[in-house]
Amino acid sequence: MFRSKQSFVVCRRKVNFYKGVFFMTGRELVVCLWDEMASQNWDKVKLCFDENAIIRWHNTNESFNVEEFILVNSKYPGNWNISIKRIEQSQNVIISVALAQSLDSDVCAYATSFFEVENGKIICLDEYWGDVTDRPQWREAVV
């Protein structure tokens, strides 16, 4: 049954791959995705997604297929450090909060991401991005 199983390295760990499916938990898949995003390994990022996956950025009302998502991210300027601050799982939905810090500028943002995983691949990703800024002046008098 597993004669055509392949093993290769994704995000610095050995991963089993059989008939288009990763053998890793959903949580491991999300950690792997963020690691490959930070390294800008776009071919490996693509492997994390089902070919028909939908990615939505709600802050800007954008929706992408996998190819568009990778193209947009590959064109984004600079290099990034990405660290996962929190990760939770409920059945096939993995929620992560990740901090993306530019290595080339002062830009820093949090991504709150909801990943739906099926058969070892991401089939849906809903993301909400927020810039890291100082609290607004009006709130300084309140708190």
DSSP file (Angstrom, degrees, kcal/mol; ACC not computed):
  #  RESIDUE AA STRUCTURE BP1 BP2  ACC     N-H-->O    O-->H-N    N-H-->O    O-->H-N    TCO  KAPPA ALPHA  PHI   PSI    X-CA   Y-CA   Z-CA
    1    1 A M              0   0    0      0, 0.0     3,-0.4     0, 0.0     0, 0.0   0.000 360.0 360.0 360.0 -41.2    0.0    0.0    0.0
    2    2 A F    >   +     0   0    0      1,-0.2     3,-1.6     2,-0.1     0, 0.0   0.055 360.0 117.3-100.5  25.9    2.8    2.5    0.9
    3    3 A R  T 3  S+     0   0    0      1,-0.3    -1,-0.2     3,-0.0     0, 0.0   0.818  79.3  45.3 -64.3 -29.8    5.2    1.5   -1.8
    4    4 A S  T 3  S+     0   0    0     -3,-0.4    -1,-0.3     2,-0.1    15,-0.3   0.239  83.4 131.2 -98.8  15.8    5.0    5.0   -3.5
    5    5 A K    <   -     0   0    0     -3,-1.6     2,-0.3    13,-0.1    13,-0.2  -0.421  40.5-160.0 -66.3 140.8    5.4    6.8   -0.2
    6    6 A Q  E     -A   17   0A   0     11,-2.9    11,-3.0    -2,-0.1     2,-0.4  -0.894   8.5-155.7-121.0 152.9    8.0    9.6   -0.2
    7    7 A S  E     +A   16   0A   0     -2,-0.3     2,-0.3     9,-0.2     9,-0.2  -0.986  23.5 153.7-124.5 140.3    9.8   11.3    2.5
    8    8 A F  E     -A   15   0A   0      7,-2.0     7,-3.2    -2,-0.4     2,-0.6  -0.950  44.0 -91.6-154.4 172.5   11.4   14.8    2.3
    9    9 A V  E     +A   14   0A   0     -2,-0.3     2,-0.4     5,-0.2     5,-0.2  -0.805  38.4 170.0 -99.1 124.2   12.3   17.7    4.5
   10   10 A V  E >  S-A   13   0A   0      3,-2.4     3,-1.3    -2,-0.6    -2,-0.0  -0.999  74.8  -4.5-129.5 132.8    9.8   20.5    5.1
   11   11 A C  T 3  S-     0   0    0     -2,-0.4    -1,-0.1     1,-0.3     3,-0.1   0.899 129.5 -58.5  45.9  50.6   10.5   23.1    7.7
   12   12 A R  T 3  S+     0   0    0      1,-0.1     2,-0.3    -3,-0.1    -1,-0.3   0.702 118.8  96.0  59.7  25.6   13.7   21.3    8.8
   13   13 A R  E <  S-A   10   0A   0     -3,-1.3    -3,-2.4    -5,-0.0     2,-0.3  -0.993  80.9-104.0-140.0 151.3   11.9   18.1    9.7
   14   14 A K  E     -A    9   0A   0     -2,-0.3     2,-0.4    -5,-0.2    -5,-0.2  -0.553  40.3-169.8 -73.6 131.9   11.3   14.9    7.8
   15   15 A V  E     -A    8   0A   0     -7,-3.2    -7,-2.0    -2,-0.3     2,-0.4  -0.978  17.3-134.9-126.9 135.8    7.8   14.6    6.5
   16   16 A N  E     -AB   7  23A   0      7,-0.5     7,-2.2    -2,-0.4     2,-0.4  -0.728  21.8-170.9 -88.9 141.1    6.0   11.7    5.0
   17   17 A F  E     +AB   6  22A   0    -11,-3.0   -11,-2.9    -2,-0.4     2,-0.4  -0.998   9.1 170.3-136.2 125.4    4.0   12.3    1.8
   18   18 A Y  E >   - B   0  21A   0      3,-2.2     3,-1.3    -2,-0.4   -13,-0.1  -0.971  67.9 -15.5-144.2 124.9    1.7    9.8    0.2
   19   19 A K  T 3  S-     0   0    0     -2,-0.4     3,-0.1     1,-0.3    -1,-0.1   0.876 128.6 -49.4  50.9  44.6   -0.7   10.3   -2.6
   20   20 A G  T 3  S+     0   0    0      1,-0.2     2,-0.4    30,-0.0    -1,-0.3   0.595 114.7 113.5  78.5  11.5   -0.6   14.1   -2.2
   21   21 A V  E <   -B   18   0A   0     -3,-1.3    -3,-2.2    29,-0.0     2,-0.2  -0.962  59.6-135.9-123.3 132.3   -1.2   14.1    1.5
   22   22 A F  E     -B   17   0A   0     98,-0.4     2,-0.8    -2,-0.4    -5,-0.2  -0.548  13.1-139.0 -74.8 146.0    1.2   15.1    4.3
   23   23 A F  E     +B   16   0A   0     -7,-2.2    -7,-0.5    -2,-0.2     2,-0.3  -0.738  65.9  99.2-105.8  80.8    1.4   12.9    7.3
   24   24 A M  S    S-     0   0    0     -2,-0.8    -2,-0.1    -9,-0.1    96,-0.0  -0.962  77.0 -92.2-152.3 161.3    1.6   15.5   10.1
   25   25 A T     >  -     0   0    0     -2,-0.3     4,-2.3     1,-0.1     5,-0.1  -0.297  37.1-111.1 -72.2 163.0   -1.0   16.9   12.5
   26   26 A G  H  > S+     0   0    0      1,-0.2     4,-2.1     2,-0.2     5,-0.2   0.892 120.9  53.0 -58.9 -40.2   -2.9   20.1   11.6
   27   27 A R  H  > S+     0   0    0      1,-0.2     4,-2.2     2,-0.2    -1,-0.2   0.928 109.1  47.9 -62.1 -46.1   -1.0   21.9   14.3
   28   28 A E  H  > S+     0   0    0      1,-0.2     4,-2.6     2,-0.2    -1,-0.2   0.874 109.0  55.3 -62.0 -37.3    2.4   20.8   12.8
   29   29 A L  H  X S+     0   0    0     -4,-2.3     4,-2.6     2,-0.2    -1,-0.2   0.908 108.4  47.1 -62.1 -43.1    1.2   21.8    9.3
   30   30 A V  H  X S+     0   0    0     -4,-2.1     4,-2.4     2,-0.2     5,-0.2   0.911 112.3  49.2 -67.4 -42.7    0.4   25.4   10.6
   31   31 A V  H  X S+     0   0    0     -4,-2.2     4,-2.0     1,-0.2    -2,-0.2   0.922 112.5  49.5 -60.2 -43.1    3.8   25.6   12.3
   32   32 A C  H  X S+     0   0    0     -4,-2.6     4,-2.7     2,-0.2     5,-0.2   0.921 108.7  52.5 -60.8 -46.2    5.4   24.4    9.1
   33   33 A L  H  X S+     0   0    0     -4,-2.6     4,-2.6     1,-0.2    -2,-0.2   0.942 110.1  46.9 -57.9 -49.5    3.5   26.9    7.0
   34   34 A W  H  X S+     0   0    0     -4,-2.4     4,-2.3     1,-0.2    -1,-0.2   0.888 112.2  51.5 -62.0 -37.8    4.6   29.9    9.2
   35   35 A D  H  X S+     0   0    0     -4,-2.0     4,-1.7    -5,-0.2    -1,-0.2   0.927 112.6  44.3 -63.5 -45.4    8.2   28.6    9.1
   36   36 A E  H  X>S+     0   0    0     -4,-2.7     5,-2.3     2,-0.2     4,-0.6   0.842 110.8  55.1 -70.4 -32.5    8.3   28.3    5.3
   37   37 A M  H ><5S+     0   0    0     -4,-2.6     3,-0.9    -5,-0.2    -2,-0.2   0.938 108.7  47.9 -62.9 -45.8    6.6   31.7    5.0
   38   38 A A  H 3<5S+     0   0    0     -4,-2.3    42,-0.5     1,-0.3    -2,-0.2   0.863 114.4  46.2 -62.6 -35.7    9.3   33.3    7.0
   39   39 A S  H 3<5S-     0   0    0     -4,-1.7    -1,-0.3    -5,-0.2    -2,-0.2   0.534 107.8-128.8 -82.9  -6.9   12.0   31.6    4.9
   40   40 A Q  T <<5 +     0   0    0     -3,-0.9     2,-1.3    -4,-0.6    -3,-0.2   0.868  51.6 156.5  57.6  40.1   10.2   32.6    1.7
   41   41 A N     >< +     0   0    0     -5,-2.3     4,-2.2     1,-0.2     3,-0.4  -0.697  13.8 176.1 -91.4  80.8   10.2   28.9    0.5
   42   42 A W  H  > S+     0   0    0     -2,-1.3     4,-2.2     1,-0.3    -1,-0.2   0.803  72.1  56.0 -66.2 -32.4    7.3   29.4   -1.8
   43   43 A D  H  > S+     0   0    0      1,-0.2     4,-1.2     2,-0.2    -1,-0.3   0.898 112.1  43.9 -65.2 -38.6    7.4   25.9   -3.3
   44   44 A K  H  > S+     0   0    0     -3,-0.4     4,-0.7     2,-0.2    -2,-0.2   0.841 109.5  56.2 -75.3 -33.1    7.1   24.4    0.2
   45   45 A V  H >< S+     0   0    0     -4,-2.2     3,-1.3     1,-0.2     4,-0.4   0.933 105.1  53.6 -59.4 -44.7    4.4   26.9    1.2
   46   46 A K  H >< S+     0   0    0     -4,-2.2     3,-1.5     1,-0.3    -1,-0.2   0.853  99.7  61.5 -59.5 -36.2    2.4   25.6   -1.8
   47   47 A L  H 3< S+     0   0    0     -4,-1.2    -1,-0.3     1,-0.3    -2,-0.2   0.729  94.8  63.4 -63.7 -21.7    2.7   22.0   -0.6
   48   48 A C  T << S+     0   0    0     -3,-1.3    74,-2.7    -4,-0.7     2,-0.3   0.671  96.9  71.9 -76.0 -16.7    0.8   23.0    2.6
   49   49 A F  E <  S-c  122   0B   0     -3,-1.5     2,-0.2    -4,-0.4    74,-0.2  -0.755  82.7-118.6-106.8 145.7   -2.3   23.8    0.7
   50   50 A D  E >   -     0   0B   0     72,-2.8     3,-2.0    -2,-0.3    16,-0.2  -0.526  37.5-114.8 -66.3 145.9   -4.9   21.8   -1.1
   51   51 A E  E 3  S+     0   0B   0      1,-0.3    15,-0.3    -2,-0.2    16,-0.2   0.738 116.3  46.0 -61.1 -21.9   -4.9   22.8   -4.8
   52   52 A N  E 3  S+     0   0B   0     13,-0.1    -1,-0.3    14,-0.1    71,-0.1   0.159  84.4 140.1-105.3  17.5   -8.5   24.2   -4.4
   53   53 A A  E <   -     0   0B   0     -3,-2.0    13,-0.4    69,-0.2     2,-0.4  -0.206  42.5-143.4 -63.0 151.6   -7.9   26.1   -1.1
   54   54 A I  E     -c  124   0B   0     69,-1.5    71,-2.3    11,-0.1     2,-0.4  -0.966  11.5-166.1-116.3 132.8   -9.4   29.5   -0.5
   55   55 A I  E     -cD 125  64B   0      9,-2.6     9,-3.3    -2,-0.4     2,-0.4  -0.984   6.2-169.7-121.4 128.3   -7.5   32.2    1.4
   56   56 A R  E     -cD 126  63B   0     69,-3.1    71,-3.0    -2,-0.4     2,-0.7  -0.971  16.4-163.7-123.9 131.3   -9.3   35.3    2.6
   57   57 A W  E > > -cD 127  62B   0      5,-2.3     5,-2.1    -2,-0.4     3,-0.6  -0.919  11.6-172.0-106.6 102.2   -7.8   38.5    4.1
   58   58 A H  G > 5S+     0   0    0     69,-1.9     3,-0.6    -2,-0.7    70,-0.1   0.798  75.4  65.3 -71.1 -30.4  -10.8   40.1    5.7
   59   59 A N  G 3 5S+     0   0    0     68,-0.5    -1,-0.2     1,-0.2    69,-0.1   0.848 117.7  27.1 -60.9 -33.3   -9.1   43.4    6.6
   60   60 A T  G < 5S-     0   0    0     -3,-0.6    -1,-0.2     2,-0.1    -2,-0.2   0.291 107.1-120.3-112.7   7.7   -8.8   44.3    2.9
   61   61 A N  T < 5 +     0   0    0     -3,-0.6     2,-0.3    -4,-0.4    -3,-0.2   0.896  62.7 146.8  55.1  44.8  -11.7   42.2    1.6
   62   62 A E  E   < -D   57   0B   0     -5,-2.1    -5,-2.3     2,-0.0     2,-0.4  -0.850  31.8-166.4-112.9 149.2   -9.4   40.1   -0.6
   63   63 A S  E     -D   56   0B   0     -2,-0.3     2,-0.3    -7,-0.2    -7,-0.2  -0.999  11.2-176.6-134.5 137.0   -9.8   36.5   -1.6
   64   64 A F  E     -D   55   0B   0     -9,-3.3    -9,-2.6    -2,-0.4     2,-0.2  -0.927  23.4-137.1-131.9 152.0   -7.1   34.3   -3.2
   65   65 A N     >  -     0   0    0     -2,-0.3     4,-2.5   -11,-0.2     5,-0.2  -0.470  50.7 -91.2 -88.6 179.5   -6.5   30.9   -4.6
   66   66 A V  H  > S+     0   0    0    -13,-0.4     4,-2.4   -15,-0.3     5,-0.2   0.919 126.3  50.1 -62.3 -45.5   -3.2   29.3   -3.7
   67   67 A E  H  > S+     0   0    0      1,-0.2     4,-2.3   -16,-0.2    -1,-0.2   0.914 113.6  45.9 -60.3 -43.5   -1.3   30.6   -6.7
   68   68 A E  H  > S+     0   0    0      2,-0.2     4,-2.9     1,-0.2     5,-0.2   0.903 111.0  53.0 -66.0 -41.7   -2.5   34.1   -6.1
   69   69 A F  H  X S+     0   0    0     -4,-2.5     4,-2.2     1,-0.2    -2,-0.2   0.919 112.0  44.8 -59.5 -45.5   -1.7   33.9   -2.4
   70   70 A I  H  X S+     0   0    0     -4,-2.4     4,-2.5     2,-0.2    -1,-0.2   0.901 113.2  51.0 -67.6 -40.7    1.9   32.8   -3.1
   71   71 A L  H  X S+     0   0    0     -4,-2.3     4,-1.5    -5,-0.2    -2,-0.2   0.941 111.1  47.6 -61.4 -48.1    2.3   35.4   -5.8
   72   72 A V  H  X S+     0   0    0     -4,-2.9     4,-0.8     1,-0.2     3,-0.2   0.923 115.6  44.8 -60.2 -45.4    1.1   38.2   -3.5
   73   73 A N  H >< S+     0   0    0     -4,-2.2     3,-0.5    -5,-0.2    -1,-0.2   0.869 110.1  54.0 -68.9 -35.6    3.4   37.1   -0.6
   74   74 A S  H 3< S+     0   0    0     -4,-2.5    -1,-0.2     1,-0.2    -2,-0.2   0.781 109.7  49.0 -69.7 -24.7    6.4   36.6   -2.9
   75   75 A K  H 3< S+     0   0    0     -4,-1.5    -1,-0.2    -3,-0.2    -2,-0.2   0.604  83.4 109.8 -87.5 -13.5    6.1   40.1   -4.2
   76   76 A Y  S << S-     0   0    0     -4,-0.8    -3,-0.0    -3,-0.5    -4,-0.0  -0.452  77.3-111.0 -66.1 132.4    5.8   41.6   -0.7
   77   77 A P        +     0   0    0      0, 0.0    -1,-0.1     0, 0.0    -2,-0.1  -0.269  66.5   7.8 -71.2 148.2    9.0   43.6    0.0
   78   78 A G  S    S-     0   0    0     24,-0.1     2,-0.3    25,-0.1    24,-0.0  -0.094  81.5 -66.6  90.4-179.9   11.6   42.6    2.5
   79   79 A N        -     0   0    0      2,-0.0    24,-3.0    -2,-0.0    25,-0.6  -0.845  46.4-154.8-113.5 150.2   12.5   39.8    4.8
   80   80 A W  E     -E  102   0B   0    -42,-0.5     2,-0.5    -2,-0.3    22,-0.2  -0.940  18.4-148.8-133.1 145.7   10.5   38.8    7.8
   81   81 A N  E     -E  101   0B   0     20,-2.8    20,-3.0    -2,-0.4     2,-0.5  -0.967  24.6-168.4-104.5 127.6   10.8   37.1   11.2
   82   82 A I  E     -E  100   0B   0     -2,-0.5     2,-0.4    18,-0.2    18,-0.2  -0.974   7.0-179.3-122.1 125.7    7.6   35.3   12.1
   83   83 A S  E     -E   99   0B   0     16,-2.3    16,-3.0    -2,-0.5     2,-0.5  -0.985  25.9-129.8-126.4 133.9    7.0   33.9   15.5
   84   84 A I  E     -E   98   0B   0     -2,-0.4    14,-0.3    14,-0.2     3,-0.1  -0.694  22.5-179.3 -81.8 124.9    3.9   32.0   16.6
   85   85 A K  E     +     0   0B   0     12,-3.2     2,-0.3    -2,-0.5    13,-0.2   0.730  68.9   2.9 -94.8 -28.4    2.5   33.5   19.8
   86   86 A R  E     -E   97   0B   0     11,-1.6    11,-2.7     2,-0.0    -1,-0.3  -0.975  58.0-175.4-158.3 144.8   -0.4   31.2   20.3
   87   87 A I  E     +E   96   0B   0     -2,-0.3     2,-0.3     9,-0.2     9,-0.2  -0.976   8.4 174.1-146.3 131.8   -1.8   28.2   18.6
   88   88 A E  E     -E   95   0B   0      7,-2.7     7,-2.8    -2,-0.3     2,-0.4  -0.928  12.7-154.2-133.8 155.9   -5.1   26.3   19.4
   89   89 A Q  E     +E   94   0B   0     -2,-0.3     2,-0.4     5,-0.2     5,-0.2  -0.998  13.1 178.6-137.1 136.1   -6.9   23.4   17.7
   90   90 A S  E >   -E   93   0B   0      3,-2.8     3,-2.0    -2,-0.4     2,-0.2  -0.906  69.9 -58.2-133.8 105.5  -10.5   22.4   17.7
   91   91 A Q  T 3  S-     0   0    0     -2,-0.4    -1,-0.0     1,-0.3     0, 0.0  -0.425 122.9 -12.5  55.8-118.2  -11.2   19.4   15.5
   92   92 A N  T 3  S+     0   0    0     -2,-0.2    25,-2.8    -3,-0.1     2,-0.5   0.273 118.8  91.8 -97.8  13.9  -10.0   20.3   12.0
   93   93 A V  E <   -EF  90 116B   0     -3,-2.0    -3,-2.8    23,-0.2     2,-0.5  -0.932  54.2-169.5-110.3 126.4   -9.6   24.1   12.7
   94   94 A I  E     -EF  89 115B   0     21,-2.5    21,-3.3    -2,-0.5     2,-0.5  -0.957   4.2-161.7-114.5 130.4   -6.3   25.4   13.8
   95   95 A I  E     +EF  88 114B   0     -7,-2.8    -7,-2.7    -2,-0.5     2,-0.4  -0.942  12.5 179.9-113.5 129.3   -6.1   29.0   15.1
   96   96 A S  E     -EF  87 113B   0     17,-2.4    17,-2.9    -2,-0.5     2,-0.5  -0.962  22.4-156.6-129.2 149.6   -2.8   30.8   15.3
   97   97 A V  E     -EF  86 112B   0    -11,-2.7   -12,-3.2    -2,-0.4   -11,-1.6  -0.992  26.1-179.8-117.8 119.7   -1.7   34.2   16.4
   98   98 A A  E     -EF  84 111B   0     13,-2.5    13,-2.8    -2,-0.5     2,-0.6  -0.940  23.3-141.3-124.7 143.3    1.7   35.1   14.7
   99   99 A L  E     -EF  83 110B   0    -16,-3.0   -16,-2.3    -2,-0.4     2,-0.6  -0.915  14.7-163.0-103.9 120.8    3.9   38.1   15.0
  100  100 A A  E     -EF  82 109B   0      9,-3.2     9,-2.4    -2,-0.6     2,-0.5  -0.922   9.3-175.2-106.6 117.7    5.5   39.2   11.7
  101  101 A Q  E     -EF  81 108B   0    -20,-3.0   -20,-2.8    -2,-0.6     7,-0.2  -0.953  23.3-126.8-117.3 126.0    8.4   41.6   12.1
  102  102 A S  E     -E   80   0B   0      5,-2.8   -22,-0.2    -2,-0.5   -24,-0.1  -0.458   8.2-158.3 -67.3 138.0   10.2   43.1    9.2
  103  103 A L  S    S+     0   0    0    -24,-3.0   -23,-0.1    -2,-0.2    -1,-0.1   0.478  94.0  46.7 -89.1  -5.0   14.0   42.6    9.2
  104  104 A D  S    S+     0   0    0    -25,-0.6     2,-0.2     3,-0.1    -1,-0.1   0.493 120.8   7.8-115.2  -8.2   14.4   45.6    6.9
  105  105 A S  S    S-     0   0    0      2,-0.2    -3,-0.0     0, 0.0    -1,-0.0  -0.842  84.5 -84.8-155.8-171.3   12.1   48.3    8.6
  106  106 A D  S    S+     0   0    0     -2,-0.2     2,-0.1    -5,-0.1    -3,-0.0   0.413  77.6 128.1 -87.2   1.2   10.0   49.1   11.6
  107  107 A V        +     0   0    0     -6,-0.1    -5,-2.8    24,-0.0     2,-0.3  -0.373  28.0 164.3 -67.6 133.4    6.9   47.3   10.2
  108  108 A C  E     +F  101   0B   0     -7,-0.2    24,-2.9    24,-0.2     2,-0.3  -0.975   4.8 168.3-151.2 132.1    5.4   44.8   12.7
  109  109 A A  E     -FG 100 131B   0     -9,-2.4    -9,-3.2    -2,-0.3     2,-0.4  -0.990  27.8-129.9-148.2 153.5    2.0   43.1   12.6
  110  110 A Y  E     -FG  99 130B   0     20,-3.0    20,-2.4    -2,-0.3     2,-0.5  -0.850  17.1-157.5-100.8 140.2    0.0   40.4   14.2
  111  111 A A  E     -FG  98 129B   0    -13,-2.8   -13,-2.5    -2,-0.4     2,-0.6  -0.982   3.0-163.7-116.2 123.8   -1.9   37.8   12.1
  112  112 A T  E     -FG  97 128B   0     16,-2.9    16,-2.1    -2,-0.5     2,-0.4  -0.947  23.6-173.1-103.1 117.4   -4.8   36.0   13.6
  113  113 A S  E     -FG  96 127B   0    -17,-2.9   -17,-2.4    -2,-0.6     2,-0.6  -0.918  24.3-159.6-125.2 136.6   -5.4   33.0   11.3
  114  114 A F  E     -FG  95 126B   0     12,-2.7    12,-2.2    -2,-0.4     2,-0.5  -0.955  17.7-169.0-114.9 111.0   -8.1   30.4   11.1
  115  115 A F  E     -FG  94 125B   0    -21,-3.3   -21,-2.5    -2,-0.6     2,-0.6  -0.861  10.3-158.5-103.6 129.6   -6.9   27.3    9.2
  116  116 A E  E     -FG  93 124B   0      8,-2.9     7,-3.1    -2,-0.5     8,-1.3  -0.949  17.2-164.6-105.6 124.5   -9.3   24.5    8.1
  117  117 A V  E     + G   0 122B   0    -25,-2.8     2,-0.4    -2,-0.6     5,-0.2  -0.904  14.4 171.9-116.7 135.4   -7.4   21.3    7.4
  118  118 A E  E >  S- G   0 121B   0      3,-2.7     3,-1.4    -2,-0.4    -2,-0.0  -0.989  70.7  -6.3-141.7 131.7   -8.6   18.3    5.6
  119  119 A N  T 3  S-     0   0    0     -2,-0.4   -97,-0.3     1,-0.3     3,-0.1   0.854 129.5 -54.1  52.7  39.8   -6.5   15.2    4.5
  120  120 A G  T 3  S+     0   0    0      1,-0.2   -98,-0.4   -99,-0.2     2,-0.3   0.618 119.4  96.4  77.0  12.6   -3.3   16.8    5.7
  121  121 A K  E <  S- G   0 118B   0     -3,-1.4    -3,-2.7  -100,-0.1     2,-0.5  -0.956  79.2-108.7-133.6 152.2   -3.7   20.0    3.6
  122  122 A I  E     +cG  49 117B   0    -74,-2.7   -72,-2.8    -2,-0.3    -5,-0.2  -0.696  34.4 173.5 -77.7 123.3   -5.1   23.5    4.3
  123  123 A I  E     +     0   0B   0     -7,-3.1   -69,-1.5    -2,-0.5     2,-0.3   0.624  67.6  19.0-104.8 -19.1   -8.4   23.9    2.5
  124  124 A C  E     -cG  54 116B   0     -8,-1.3    -8,-2.9   -71,-0.2     2,-0.4  -0.978  58.4-173.9-153.5 137.8   -9.4   27.3    3.9
  125  125 A L  E     -cG  55 115B   0    -71,-2.3   -69,-3.1    -2,-0.3     2,-0.5  -0.975   1.1-174.0-135.8 120.3   -7.5   30.1    5.5
  126  126 A D  E     -cG  56 114B   0    -12,-2.2   -12,-2.7    -2,-0.4     2,-0.4  -0.972  15.9-172.3-113.2 121.8   -9.2   33.2    7.0
  127  127 A E  E     -cG  57 113B   0    -71,-3.0   -69,-1.9    -2,-0.5   -68,-0.5  -0.907  18.6-168.5-123.3 145.7   -6.7   35.9    8.2
  128  128 A Y  E     - G   0 112B   0    -16,-2.1   -16,-2.9    -2,-0.4     2,-0.4  -0.993  15.5-161.7-129.0 121.3   -7.0   39.1   10.1
  129  129 A W  E     - G   0 111B   0     -2,-0.4     2,-0.4   -18,-0.2   -18,-0.2  -0.828   9.2-178.7-108.8 142.0   -4.0   41.4   10.2
  130  130 A G  E     - G   0 110B   0    -20,-2.4   -20,-3.0    -2,-0.4     2,-0.1  -0.987  24.2-125.7-141.2 130.9   -3.3   44.2   12.7
  131  131 A D  E     - G   0 109B   0     -2,-0.4     2,-0.7   -22,-0.2   -22,-0.3  -0.405  24.3-120.0 -70.4 147.0   -0.4   46.6   12.8
  132  132 A V        +     0   0    0    -24,-2.9     2,-0.3    -2,-0.1   -24,-0.2  -0.815  53.4 150.1 -86.3 119.0    1.6   46.9   16.1
  133  133 A T        -     0   0    0     -2,-0.7     2,-0.1     3,-0.0   -24,-0.0  -0.861  50.9 -83.0-140.2 171.8    1.3   50.6   17.1
  134  134 A D        -     0   0    0     -2,-0.3     3,-0.1     1,-0.1    -1,-0.0  -0.454  60.5 -91.4 -70.8 154.1    1.2   52.8   20.1
  135  135 A R        -     0   0    0      1,-0.1    -1,-0.1    -2,-0.1     5,-0.1  -0.369  54.5 -90.0 -65.9 150.5   -2.1   53.0   21.8
  136  136 A P    >>  -     0   0    0      0, 0.0     3,-1.1     0, 0.0     4,-0.8  -0.254  30.7-120.4 -63.0 148.8   -4.2   55.9   20.6
  137  137 A Q  H >> S+     0   0    0      1,-0.3     3,-1.0     2,-0.2     4,-0.7   0.864 110.2  61.3 -58.7 -38.6   -3.8   59.2   22.4
  138  138 A W  H 34 S+     0   0    0      1,-0.3     4,-0.4     2,-0.2     3,-0.3   0.797 102.5  52.8 -61.7 -27.2   -7.5   59.3   23.4
  139  139 A R  H X> S+     0   0    0     -3,-1.1     4,-2.6     1,-0.2     3,-0.5   0.696  90.6  74.7 -82.7 -19.5   -7.1   56.1   25.4
  140  140 A E  H << S+     0   0    0     -3,-1.0    -1,-0.2    -4,-0.8    -2,-0.2   0.853  97.4  48.6 -61.5 -33.4   -4.1   57.3   27.4
  141  141 A A  T 3< S+     0   0    0     -4,-0.7    -1,-0.2    -3,-0.3    -2,-0.2   0.734 113.6  48.0 -77.0 -21.9   -6.5   59.5   29.5
  142  142 A V  T <4        0   0    0     -3,-0.5    -2,-0.2    -4,-0.4    -1,-0.2   0.877 360.0 360.0 -85.7 -41.5   -8.9   56.5   30.0
  143  143 A V     <        0   0    0     -4,-2.6    -2,-0.2     0, 0.0    -3,-0.2   0.376 360.0 360.0-113.4 360.0   -6.4   53.9   31.0
